[in-house]
Amino acid sequence: MKKVIGSLLLLLLFGSPCIGQQGADALVAESTAFLSAFFKNRFDVRVAVIRFENNSELTDTAMQKIYQTLISRLEGEKNIIVSDLLVNFAGGRGEFNLGRVDELQYLLDLKLIQNKSKTGLGLTVFSRLQDKIVAVKYFEKALGKGEMEYLNTRNFAFSELGFSKLLEFESKKNLMDVQSISGGEGQDQYFFYYPDEIIVYLAREMRLEKYSQFKLEWTRPVYPVLHYEGRLLLLPTSQGLVLTAGNNFSSTAKVMALRDGQWQEIQKIDFVPRQHLVLNQNPYLVGTRYDEGRNYLKDKIYFLPFSDPANQSGIYEKKIIPAMAIDFSVREGQLQAVHLIDRDYHYHLFNSEFEEMLPAPEKKGASLAALGGEWLAVSDYSRATDQLFIYDIQNGGQRPVYTGKISGEIQFISAGVWQKVKGFWTGVRQKQDDLERFVVQFWGKRDG
Amino acid sequence: MAKGKLLLIPLALALMFAIKPYYGGEIQIRLNEPTSFNLNTANYSNLIFYSLIYENFFYLKKDGEIFSNVFQEYRYDAANKTLILTVKNNLSFSNGRPLTAKNIQVSLKIFMDLDLFASSKLSQAVKNVRVSDNQVAIELLADNPDILDLLTAPELVVLAENEQSFSGLFYPQEWEKSHHLTLKNNPFYAGGRAYLDTVRITFAESQLPDLFLSSPNQFKENFQEFDSGIFQNIYLCFLQSDVGQNTKIALFTLLKRFNEASGFKYRELRTLTSEEESPVSIQIKTFSPQKTTSILKSSDIKLYILASLSNLEKDLSAFLKSSNLKIETLFIDDSQFMGFLNSAAIKFVLIDKIFQKKIPAEEKISRILKESSFNQFNAGYLRMLSELDEVKFSNNQELLMEQIARISEAIINDGFIFPLFQKNYSLYIRKSWPAMEIDYYGRPLLQKVSKTND
C-alpha cells in the first residue's frame, strides 16, 4: 500500500550526503546512469515504468521508496520526460495507470530479485513504437540488514514541505460542502452549504465574516435522513454567477442565479451536479444521484450540456459503480480521471474513457476530493480517529505526499481555495463523551 | 449478562464514531403472526411488530428521555393550558402521501376513543384538539405540564387515512401466511431512513433468528439478553352474569390442567397483577378432573380467545379434543371483539394483558378494571377508580395498598375475571448486532441498527 513517501527520497532530492552510495541507492543510481546513457542521443524521450515486481525480501513500502527514488532521478535527466503512472503497490506488485501508455515512447519493466545475500534489479526497456524489447540490464548489490529495515519502515514527508492544516474553526452541525469564488474587488466569497440554507462569508485575515445568507426551501418528495450529504457548485456564466445545490434528501437539485442581489431558483436538475467540465469542446454539468435518504451514490454519472443554465435537454449518462464518494480530476476543464470509493470502502480509479484501473486492495475512508488534475485527498478507513491522505496525481499516477492526522471523523472533503492557497476543505465531526461538534479545516500547501 | 453488556458499550460507541455507516442488509425477527396490519398492541409480540410499521407520537427511552421523530418542536403553553406540537415539514407516509398536522389530529382522536386506560386518561385531560398549518394545539381542561408523558403510550401512533400507508420505519412488502412477513424500509420515514433494507418476520420456531422473545435466562451463547420488564398475564373472563359459579371454576380448572399438560409453559398467577406488588393473593380452589368433566360435559361452551393468544391455538385445540368435551374455541381479533361484545352472547373469553414491571401497581389495577370488565363496567367501579386517584395524590402508601386490595377483592367477588397464568419475557438479540437500543416498553429501536460490512 502506497501511503507514504520515504524520507530517503526527500533526502536524496535535497542532496543529502548522509546516505551515500549504499546498496539501494547504488542500484537506482546505476539504473539511472544506464538509462541516461541509453537515451543520450535522443531528446524529450517520453518514458514510464509500467511494471514493477518484487521477488526480494523487501516490502511494498521499500518498493515504493526505490521506485520514487528512480523516478526522481530520471526527472533530473534533461533528455528524459518521465511519467509517474504508479497507482498503488500491493502484494509485491505495482499497479499502474495504463490509460496513458499511448503518449509514451519507451516503457520500463522493473523486477527486484533476491540472490543469496544480494538484491538485484532487473530492467527491461521496451520501445512502444518499434514494438520490441530494446534493452535488458541487471544490477546487483548487497543490502545490509540495517538498510533493509530502514527501507521497510514507513515514514512520512516533512509536513512543512507538504500539505498542512492552515485553518480550523467550528461550524454549526450538518455542514455538507464549502465552495469559494473570487468576488468583486478581489475579495473571495466562501459559500457554506447547510441543509436549510447557504451562508456566504468573506475572509478577513485568518477569519470569516458573515456576508449574507439565504434559505433553501425543499419541496416534496423529501426523504428525511440520518446523515446529511450534499454538493454545492459555483458557476460563473455569461448571465452572472449561478450555483447548483443538490443533496441526499431531495430528489432534485436547485439551480439558482443571483438576480438583483437575490438568489433565485431558476431550474431544477434531476441529479446532484459535482463538476463543470468541457467535453468535445462543449461545457457540461457532471453529477451523480444519491440513493434517496442514504449516504451513498447510485451507479450512474450524468452529463448535462450547460451552455444555458435554464435548459435541461441533451442529458446523457454513463454507468459506473455505486459509491460512497466520487470526484473528477480535471485539467484545463478536461476530464483526466474519475476517483471513487465504493460501498465496501475500496478506492477505484477510472480514466477519462471510464475504463477502470485495478481497485486498491485495502480499505479507505468514505470521502475524497480531487483538486484539479494535481492532487487527490482521501480519508482513512478508521474506527476512532481519521487521517487525510494527499496524493500527487499530476502524471496520472498517485504519489503519496502527505498524511495528516485528524481528530474526529471526516464527513466531507472538497477541493477549494483559502486566501489564494489551493487545497482541501474538510468537514470533521468530533465527539467526546456526549458533546458533539463540527469542525471545518482547510489543508493547503504553504507555498501555494 | 452484565459483563456482556459492558463489552458491548465501547463497541457501540466506536461504531457511532466510525466511517460512513453502511446501508443495507436484513434482520430476522421471530414474532407471533399478526392477524392484520390494523394496530393491535395487546401482547408483547404485537407491541414490537406494530412499532415497526407505525410511528409513535413520542418515544420514551429507558432512561426517561422523551423524543419524537414527527415533531420538530413541542412546547407547553401554561397560560393557555395548551400543548403545541409542530409537525416537521414535507413529511410523507410510506407511499409518498403527505403526512400533515391533520393526520396527527385524526390519529390523536382515534387513540382517545380507544377503550384503553391510557386513552381514557388522555381524553379526560383534553378539552379539544385544533389544527392550524403545521401545528396541532392540544388544549387541556386543567394545567398539566406533564401532559407529554400521556403521549408516550405505545398505542398512540400516526395513522394514515389509507390502509396501505404506514408511518413507521418499515412497511409490509410481502406476507406469506403462516410462514413469514417481509418489511421494507420506509424511504420517507420521519426520523431518517433506517440503515437496514428489510426486516424478515418469521413465525416458526425452527431456527433461532437475530431477535426474538423468550423466557429469561436462556440462550446465553451468541445472544444478548435484555430484561424488558414486560410480563404477560392471562385471564379468564365471564361476560354474562348468568354463568354459574361451578361452570366458571370447572373451565378455570380445565385451563389449569391444559397448562400442566403442556409442560407448565406459564407460571400460575394468583393475583391480578404480579405476586411482588399485589397486596392480596387470590386462591381459587380447583375441582377434581372427574368433577370438572361432569360439570362441563353437559355444557355447550364457546370459548372466545383473543388473537394475541393465537400461539395457544394448536395445543389448546388438541387438549380440548382429547378431553371429549363440547368446548369450541374461537380466536377473535381485538377490534372485532369490541364490536361483537354488545351484539352476541359472548360468555367466556380468554384474554391477555401485558404490563411493564416499572409501571406502578395502582396503574395496573386501574387498567385491569377499565380494560377487562368490558360490559360489566359500572358506576361502582368508576367510583373506586376515582377513590384510587385521590389516594394516589395523598402520597400515603398504606392507604394506596388498601385501596388496591379493595378493588382486587371487588373484582374477584364480582366473578367476571379469574387470573390464570403469567409469563415473563426477555428480548434476545444476536451479539453480531451491536448498538441496539430498547425503549421503556421493551421494544427494539431499529432505526440506527446497522449491519457492519467488514
Interface residues (C-beta under 8 A of the other chain):
Chain A: W218 T219 R220 P221 V222 Y223 P224 V225 L226 H227 D291 E292 G293 R294 N295 Y296 M324 R343 D344 Y345 K363 G365 A366 S367 S379 Y381 S382 R383 A384 E409 K431
Chain B: A14 L15 M16 F17 A18 I19 K20 P21 Y22 Y23 G24 N69 K88 N89 N90 L91 S92 G96 P98 P187 F188 Y189 A190 G191 G192 R193 Y195 Q447 K448 N453 D454
